[in-house]
Amino acid sequence: MIMSQPYLSISRVDMDFSRGGVTNPVLRDVNLDVQRGEYISLIGHSGCGKSTVLNIVAGLLRATSGGVIVDGREVNSPGPDRALVFQNHSLLPWLTVYQNVEIAVQKIFKGKRSAAEQRDWILHNLDMVSMSHALDRLPAEISGGMKQR
């Protein structure tokens, strides 16, 4: 039987965090293949590295060694094809919903899409998560669930 190439492939990922001249190994030799349409769960005790793995897959962290391939492309930065929902939102309280999203979109699409295309992308995606009505609201003016969206 011929196996298709995995949609997500985590290969030999190691992750170390350094602080004050001390290096702490967090992940060692993490390997995982996930096929398109397959659902998985990462489970483990607090501090075991689940969020670190997800942050590497999202491109928010770069592994110390090893690599991640998503849909045939190496992950080395955040991209529009991957997203995380954080337990605690990280919204800037002085910016509107639209402006908070705009910061991330500008970073991801810098030099790849025009300002008009970025605006259309933001509006489309906010509409997809039923947030069009809250574009001009500050984080303090929306619910916790809306903040996660």
Secondary structure, 3 states (H helix, E strand, C coil): CCCCCCCEEEEEEEEEEEECCEEEEEEEEEEEEECCCCCCCCCCCCCCCHHHHHHHHHCCCCCCEEEEEECCEECCCCCCCCCCCCCCCCCCCCCCHHHHHHHHHHHHHCCCCCHHHHHHHHHHHHHHCCCHHHCCCCHHHCCHHHHHC
